[in-house]
Amino acid sequence: MAATLLLVFVTILAHASTVNCKVLNFETDLGAIPDDSSVSTIWENGRILNETLNNFGSGNTLYIPAKTFVVMGGILVKDLTSTTLHIDGTLQFAKYSADWPKRTTGEVRACIEFV
């Protein structure tokens, strides 16, 4: 009986911790634009990715649909925990890395850094 109650309690806790989890679609929920390699879109898609990952709560999922999203590199993500990145499509980083954000040393940042 005690084991059954413990199992029910653990199940309720596990369910309660996922009730407020969100799945956000990079395109339809966040406004990223697929299949467009114009400079303005590359910067905007990069901004959306950077802001989303840096403001995401634990337990949430970022869904990249089956399309190609060109983004500016230099994405810097801090303190991201317990998050799922579900990528069915492609995140293509801008080819002209000279325009990517730079470190204080002048070096070009990596495509994406998790710190």
Backbone bond lengths (Angstrom), bond angles and torsions (degrees), N, CA, C in turn:
res aa  C-N    CA-C-N  psi(-1)  N-CA   C-N-CA  omega(-1)  CA-C   N-CA-C  phi
1 M - - - 1.455 - - 1.527 110.56 -
2 A 1.342 116.44 -46.74 1.463 120.18 -179.75 1.526 110.58 -62.65
3 A 1.333 117.27 -39.03 1.461 120.98 179.33 1.524 110.33 -64.88
4 T 1.328 116.92 -39.13 1.462 121.35 178.91 1.522 110.50 -65.24
5 L 1.335 117.73 -44.03 1.457 121.54 178.22 1.512 111.30 -63.03
6 L 1.339 116.56 -40.38 1.456 120.43 178.30 1.524 110.41 -63.04
7 L 1.325 117.19 -43.02 1.461 121.76 179.05 1.528 110.30 -62.32
8 V 1.321 117.91 -43.88 1.457 121.49 178.39 1.528 110.25 -62.57
9 F 1.324 117.46 -43.33 1.454 122.20 179.62 1.528 111.19 -61.97
10 V 1.320 117.20 -45.47 1.468 121.86 179.20 1.525 110.11 -63.90
11 T 1.322 117.20 -40.09 1.459 121.00 178.55 1.524 111.02 -63.58
12 I 1.325 116.99 -42.65 1.462 121.10 178.35 1.519 110.12 -63.52
13 L 1.326 118.02 -43.70 1.464 120.95 178.18 1.524 111.55 -61.69
14 A 1.319 116.67 -43.59 1.463 120.47 179.89 1.523 110.33 -62.98
15 H 1.319 116.75 -41.78 1.462 120.60 178.62 1.525 110.70 -66.59
16 A 1.299 117.31 -43.08 1.463 121.55 -178.83 1.522 111.35 -62.27
17 S 1.325 116.99 -34.56 1.461 119.36 -177.86 1.521 112.32 -75.08
18 T 1.338 118.35 -14.52 1.460 120.29 179.68 1.519 113.22 -107.40
19 V 1.317 118.04 -4.27 1.456 121.27 -176.75 1.523 111.97 -59.95
20 N 1.311 118.49 -40.32 1.457 122.10 -176.40 1.523 113.91 -91.32
21 C 1.316 117.83 8.55 1.459 120.90 179.91 1.525 110.01 -71.40
22 K 1.330 115.57 144.30 1.451 121.42 -179.30 1.516 110.03 -118.76
23 V 1.327 115.32 149.40 1.459 122.19 168.44 1.521 105.21 -114.32
24 L 1.329 115.86 116.59 1.460 120.33 179.91 1.526 109.85 -109.19
25 N 1.322 115.11 127.40 1.450 122.16 178.66 1.526 107.86 -85.24
26 F 1.322 116.30 124.16 1.463 122.55 -176.80 1.529 111.76 -55.10
27 E 1.332 117.06 -35.82 1.463 121.05 -178.08 1.528 112.01 -88.04
28 T 1.331 117.11 -60.81 1.464 119.63 -169.88 1.525 113.65 -77.50
29 D 1.318 118.44 -32.18 1.466 120.37 179.84 1.523 112.91 -90.09
30 L 1.336 116.16 -33.69 1.464 119.55 -172.06 1.526 114.01 -108.14
31 G 1.328 117.69 -12.57 1.460 120.43 174.26 1.513 116.52 89.60
32 A 1.329 118.47 10.91 1.468 119.92 176.89 1.530 109.09 -64.96
33 I 1.317 115.43 148.64 1.466 121.11 -175.66 1.535 108.75 -110.11
34 P 1.345 116.60 121.04 1.468 119.58 179.60 1.530 111.82 -84.55
35 D 1.322 114.59 160.98 1.468 122.78 169.76 1.526 113.71 54.05
36 D 1.328 116.25 37.83 1.464 120.98 179.44 1.530 107.05 -138.65
37 S 1.320 116.19 117.50 1.461 119.55 -178.42 1.523 112.50 -106.53
38 S 1.335 116.66 23.19 1.464 118.79 175.95 1.529 108.61 -69.32
39 V 1.309 116.08 150.82 1.469 121.08 -176.16 1.517 111.23 -57.78
40 S 1.321 117.82 -43.21 1.472 119.90 -178.36 1.527 111.75 -64.11
41 T 1.324 117.41 -38.42 1.468 120.59 178.69 1.522 111.28 -69.89
42 I 1.320 117.03 -39.98 1.467 120.48 178.83 1.524 110.19 -59.58
43 W 1.313 117.56 -45.27 1.470 121.08 179.25 1.525 110.93 -66.52
44 E 1.334 116.67 -42.35 1.470 120.09 -178.73 1.533 111.11 -66.39
45 N 1.331 117.67 -44.08 1.464 120.10 177.70 1.529 110.91 -61.85
46 G 1.325 116.81 -39.12 1.464 120.38 176.92 1.518 111.88 -65.11
47 R 1.332 116.31 -41.23 1.471 120.40 177.86 1.530 110.54 -61.70
48 I 1.338 116.19 -44.75 1.467 120.65 -179.91 1.530 110.51 -61.21
49 L 1.330 117.02 -45.57 1.466 120.73 -179.82 1.525 110.63 -62.81
50 N 1.323 116.56 -46.23 1.458 121.58 -178.49 1.535 111.18 -62.46
51 E 1.320 117.49 -49.82 1.462 120.80 -178.81 1.529 111.92 -64.98
52 T 1.323 116.47 -40.15 1.463 119.75 -179.08 1.517 110.88 -63.37
53 L 1.320 117.18 -49.98 1.466 119.77 -177.42 1.522 112.27 -67.11
54 N 1.317 117.68 -28.74 1.457 120.03 -179.87 1.522 113.50 -84.53
55 N 1.314 117.45 -9.88 1.458 120.69 179.38 1.531 112.93 -121.17
56 F 1.319 115.74 13.51 1.462 121.85 -177.24 1.519 110.35 -80.63
57 G 1.303 116.25 135.44 1.457 119.93 175.02 1.523 111.35 -82.72
58 S 1.301 115.97 159.42 1.463 121.05 178.23 1.524 110.53 -59.99
59 G 1.324 114.95 144.17 1.455 121.05 176.00 1.518 114.71 87.84
60 N 1.320 117.84 -3.94 1.462 120.77 -178.46 1.521 111.43 -88.73
61 T 1.338 115.14 164.75 1.459 121.85 -179.84 1.521 109.47 -126.28
62 L 1.321 116.11 131.35 1.460 121.65 170.80 1.516 106.79 -100.82
63 Y 1.328 116.03 120.84 1.456 122.23 -177.35 1.527 109.98 -105.51
64 I 1.332 115.89 121.98 1.465 122.47 175.07 1.531 106.05 -102.31
65 P 1.358 117.58 108.66 1.469 119.44 -176.50 1.527 112.41 -69.34
66 A 1.318 115.64 170.68 1.462 123.34 -173.94 1.523 112.13 -72.58
67 K 1.317 115.04 66.37 1.459 123.81 176.92 1.525 106.54 -144.58
68 T 1.326 116.83 172.78 1.457 120.75 177.11 1.521 109.33 -102.79
69 F 1.334 115.19 125.61 1.456 121.80 177.98 1.521 107.66 -116.08
70 V 1.328 116.43 115.71 1.455 120.79 178.23 1.528 106.61 -88.20
71 V 1.329 115.77 127.01 1.463 121.19 -177.55 1.524 109.85 -129.97
72 M 1.325 115.19 155.11 1.461 120.65 174.58 1.515 107.88 -75.15
73 G 1.306 116.87 138.23 1.456 121.13 177.56 1.513 111.40 -72.48
74 G 1.309 115.26 -175.16 1.454 120.18 -179.98 1.511 113.25 83.28
75 I 1.326 117.02 22.43 1.458 121.21 178.08 1.526 107.68 -69.86
76 L 1.312 116.56 125.57 1.464 122.07 -178.95 1.523 107.90 -119.91
77 V 1.340 116.40 113.96 1.464 122.02 -175.92 1.521 108.83 -112.92
78 K 1.336 115.74 124.56 1.463 120.91 -177.86 1.519 110.71 -114.39
79 D 1.324 115.18 137.82 1.464 122.99 171.33 1.521 114.27 57.55
80 L 1.299 118.63 38.05 1.464 121.98 177.25 1.525 108.47 -85.76
81 T 1.316 117.14 124.42 1.461 120.87 179.98 1.519 110.45 -134.88
82 S 1.312 115.23 148.73 1.469 123.04 173.33 1.526 112.32 49.23
83 T 1.300 116.31 46.69 1.458 122.37 -179.35 1.521 108.98 -122.07
84 T 1.324 115.69 145.02 1.460 120.86 178.65 1.522 109.36 -108.68
85 L 1.318 116.08 130.86 1.461 122.05 171.04 1.523 106.01 -105.47
86 H 1.317 116.91 109.12 1.465 122.78 -178.65 1.522 106.71 -102.75
87 I 1.329 115.67 104.52 1.465 120.48 -174.51 1.523 109.97 -111.23
88 D 1.335 116.04 106.26 1.462 121.46 173.38 1.519 110.66 -95.80
89 G 1.323 116.16 -20.29 1.450 121.39 -177.76 1.516 111.48 -105.05
90 T 1.325 114.86 -145.01 1.458 121.41 -176.82 1.521 109.95 -131.43
91 L 1.328 115.52 131.30 1.461 121.55 166.71 1.518 105.64 -100.18
92 Q 1.308 116.83 109.01 1.464 122.21 -179.22 1.517 107.01 -105.78
93 F 1.315 116.16 121.12 1.462 120.04 -179.15 1.522 110.06 -85.11
94 A 1.332 115.71 144.21 1.461 122.38 -177.29 1.521 110.73 -51.52
95 K 1.307 116.24 139.30 1.464 121.56 -176.06 1.518 112.83 -74.91
96 Y 1.309 117.89 -28.87 1.457 120.82 -176.26 1.529 109.48 -90.22
97 S 1.323 115.07 80.72 1.460 121.42 -174.07 1.532 113.30 -66.21
98 A 1.318 117.65 -14.44 1.467 119.46 177.74 1.535 111.23 -62.20
99 D 1.325 116.42 -23.59 1.463 121.24 179.37 1.529 112.93 -90.05
100 W 1.330 117.53 -6.92 1.460 120.61 -178.71 1.528 110.24 -65.68
101 P 1.327 116.90 156.80 1.467 119.67 173.92 1.533 110.01 -56.93
102 K 1.314 115.41 149.70 1.469 120.35 -176.36 1.521 111.18 -119.16
103 R 1.323 114.31 158.36 1.461 121.40 173.58 1.530 108.37 -75.66
104 T 1.307 116.58 170.12 1.471 119.84 177.97 1.524 111.23 -62.79
105 T 1.333 116.81 -22.01 1.465 121.18 178.68 1.528 112.14 -79.98
106 G 1.335 116.40 -7.81 1.467 120.42 -177.91 1.501 113.22 95.90
107 E 1.332 117.92 -10.83 1.461 121.44 178.23 1.529 110.26 -68.86
108 V 1.333 115.77 144.73 1.455 121.00 175.74 1.538 107.95 -71.74
109 R 1.335 115.72 135.73 1.468 120.55 177.78 1.529 110.46 -68.20
110 A 1.328 115.94 159.89 1.459 121.67 174.95 1.540 109.76 -66.55
111 C 1.317 117.03 169.20 1.468 120.47 176.35 1.511 111.34 -52.01
112 I 1.329 115.08 -52.84 1.459 121.38 179.44 1.526 108.41 -150.45
113 E 1.314 116.05 133.67 1.465 121.83 179.79 1.521 109.17 -123.98
114 F 1.317 115.73 132.63 1.459 121.84 173.93 1.523 107.34 -107.44
115 V 1.321 117.06 115.39 1.469 120.53 -179.90 1.517 111.02 -123.48
